[in-house]
């Protein structure tokens, strides 16, 4: 089927791999809104769409009210915080995710960020290339082996990260607010405050919900060890960035690695970016060729299931 002869219309919100676009073009006419995606852009074209492949942008009441034909919203990834789920559910529109597509990429990036912090890799590169110095003793690091790593959130990514840390010889402790997630957990489980007090590395892998917004705040940062580090490759809203900057500047914790922000792109004037002990990256944990291709193609396949095969998505979030 050529794109011009397609019976369906699919709106892609954000920049996705061409493999995903080509998979959609086999059965649909495709409209792509490149990043950054605005609500006004979406409202201009959503009324005749049969499906949305969602990577970025807010989808709420105003957009849903304009969609007489929409049959599925397929997420490029697993995060749901940009979608107004009660409104979408009330409209009877299923939402799918691409489950394991980016799990390994994020897990690997998490370990990489921790190693960069513990071994001062970025500082060493700056010392040689920019400062033209050779002062190894000032970059004394620490090893993951023998460290206590606290995993906050024991879902797909949290489980894999725990396995990777274990290979390094770390002592793993786990906290998850949902007891069913801890079924068959191979590691010690603890309460959240205990995890913060005992961990050398605190690794965040939980979803952003009302209950987890600013999960890491000034009070909880105060519980952490002075030599501990925090890593967040999950969602920016989990961490109070103002409190984190203050804690890092005061030497309350040894450092942090932050890949995600509450607003993206962030305000580069935030105090967070002036902290030498805070490593920041532009939401790249899932930015691998393998993960991006799997998410794009996986989301396209979910849309095909619904539109062409007249079946439900393989993992409608409202069925859970």
N, C-alpha and C positions, 0 to 999 in steps of 0.2 A: 504494500500500500504506500503510495507517495504521500508526502505531508499535505499536499493540496487536496487530496481525496479523502483525508481523514474525517471520520465521523465525530470525533471527540475533540474537546478543547481542554488543554492543560496549561495552567499558569505555574511557572517556576519562579519562586521568590529567592533570589540570590544566585551567586555564581557556583555552578556545579560542573563536574567533569563532563567532557563531551560524550563519553560513553553513556551517561545517563540521558542526555538529550537525544542521542541516536536511538536508544531503546524506546523512548517516548514517541519519536517520530514514526516508528513502525505502525502505530495505531492512532496517533492523535496529531492535531495541530498544536504546536508548542509556542507559547509566548513567554519570554524570559525577561524578568525585571532584574537588572544587575544591581549589585550593592552600591550604595546604601538604598534599601527599599523603604519608600515612604507610604503612609496610609493612603494619601491622595493618589499615588500611582496605582495601588491595588484597587481602589474604588473605581478607577476609570475603566478597568477591564474585567472585573470579577463577575459581573452579572451573567456573562454567557459561558462561564467556565464549568466544566464537569468535574475537574479535580485540581487540587493545588499540591505541588511538590514544594514543601516548605523547608527552607534552610535558615532564612533570617526574616525579621520583621514581625511586628505584633499583629495578631489576628484576634479581633474581639467583636463586640456586638454590632458595631456599625458595618463592618465588612460582612459578617454573617447575614445581616438583614438584607444585603444586596445580592444574595446568592440563591436564586430559585432553582438552579440545576446542580449545585455542588454535591457530589456523591462521596468524596473522600478527601481528607487532608493527609498526605503522606510525608512524615518527617524525615528529613535528611539528617539522621542522627537519632538521639534518644531523649534529649532535653525537651521539656514541655512548658517551660516557664514563659515563653512568648505567646502561648496559646491560651485563650480564655476557655478552659475546658468545660465549665458548667454551661456556658452559652452554646458552645459547639455541640455538646451532648444533647442539650434541650432541642437543638435543631435536627437531631437524628443523624448527624454526620460522623462517621467513624474516623478515628485518627490512628494511623499506624506509625511504627518506629522501625529503625533498621538495626535494632538489637545489638548483635555482636560485631557489627561492621568496623567499629573504631576502637574496640576494647583493647586490643594489643597495642595499637598506636599510642593511646593515652597512657597505658601502663608503662610502656617503654619510656615515654617522655617524662613521666613522673620520676622514674629512677634517674634519668639523665639530669634533671633539674637538681635532684638531691645531691648527686655526685658533683655537679658544678658548684654547689654551695659548700659542701663539706671539704672539697679539695681546692677551692678558690681558683677554679679553672678560668673564669672570666677575668679575675683580678690578675692572674698570671699572664694572660694574653695581653691585657692592657699594659702591664709592667714592661713587657718586651717591646711591643709594637709602638706604643704611644710615649711611654716614659723612658724607654731605652735604658732600663735598669736590669740588674741581675741580683735580686735580694731574696733568695729562696727561703731564708729563715723567717721572713715576715709572712710567709704563706703556709705556715704549719697547719695541716688539715687533720681531719678525723676520718675514721673508717666506718662503713655501715656494719661490718662484722662486729658483733658484740653489743651493738646499739639496741635500744628498745624502740621499736617502731609502733606507733599507735595508728591504726587504720580506722577512720571514721566513715562508716558506710560499707557494708559487706555485700554489695551487689556484684555484677559481673566484673566491673573494673576493680573494685576493692579486693575481690577474691584473687584476681590475677596479680595485682600489685603485691599482695601479701605473699603469694608464692614466689615472686621475683625477689622480694626482700629476704625471704627464708633461704634462698639459694646463696645469698651473700653471707649468711650466718647471723642474721639479726634475730632478736627476740621479738616475736610479734604479739601484740595485744589488739583486741578488736572491740569496737563499740558500734552498735546499730540500734536505732530507736525502734525498729520493728523486729520483735523476737523471731518471727518466722524466717527472717533473712539469715538467722544464725543457726538454722537447722543444719546439722552435720558439719558445723564449723570445726576445723582442725586445730584452731588456735585458742588461746585463753581469751575469754570474753570478760569485759570489765564495764563499770559505769563510766560515763563520760568524764566526770571530774577526775576520777582516778587515772583515766588514760592521759589526760592533760598533765597531771602532776608527775607521772612516771615516764613519759615518753621523751626520748632524745629527738625523735622525728615524728611530727604529727602530720598525717597525710589524709587530705579530705577527698572523699569519694561519694558524697551523698547528694541527692537532688535538692534543688532550691524550691522550698515550699514556704508557706507562712510560718510554719514551726521552725524552719531552719534558717530563716533570714537573720543575718548577723549572728549565726551560731557561734562564731569566734568574735567576741567583743572584748572590751577593756577588762571586764571582770574575769573572763576566761583566759585571756592572755596573761593575766597576773598569776594564774595557777601554773603556768608552764615554767619549766626549768630555764635558768639563765643561759644555759648552753644549748638549748633546744632550737630546732628550726621547724617552720611551718611550710607545707607545700599545698597549693590549691590548683588542681587541674580540672575542677568540677564546674562550679558556678561562682561568679564574682560576688553575688549577693550573700554568700555564706560568711564572708569576712567583712567586718567593719573596717574599712580601709583607713579611716582617720585614726582609729584606735591602734591599728597595726603599725602605722607610721610612727606614732608616738612611742609605742613599745620598742620598736626597733631603734629609734633615735636615742632612747634612754638606756639602751643596752639591757632591756628587760628580757629579751630573747636574743639568740645569736644571729638569727636571720630568717628570711622567708623567700620562697620562690612562688611567684604569682603569674599564672598564665591566663587568668580569666578576670573580668572586671564587671562591675554592676552595670556600667554603661560602656558600650563598645562602638567606636573607639573611645577611650577614656579622655578625661581632661589631663593633658600632659603637664599641667601646672600643679597637679595634686602632690601633696607632700610625699606620697609613696615613692615617686620617681626621683626624689632627692636623697633617698636613703641608700648609702653604699652597701648595706647588708641585705638589701632586698633586691633579688633578681627578678626582673619582669620580662615576659615574652608576650607577643600579640596573639594569644589564643591559638597556638600552633600545635597543641598536644595531639590533635587528630589530623594534622595536616601532613599526611603521608599519601603518596600516590595510591597505595593499596587501600587505605581506609576511605579516601575521598571517592575512589572509583566504586568501591563496594557500597557506600552509602547512596551514591547517585543511582547506580543500577538497581540496588535493592528497593529504593523508594519508587522507581519507575515500575518495577515488577509488582509492587503492591497496588499501584494505580491500575495496571493491566488486569490484575485479578478482579478488581471491582468493576471496571468499565467494560472490558472485553469478555471476561469469563463469567461475569454476573455472579461473582462469589464475594464473600466477605474478605477483608484483609487478614493476613495470617496472624497478626498480633494487634487487634483492635484494643487500645488502651482502656476502653470503657468496659471491656469484658473481664478485667482483672478485679 
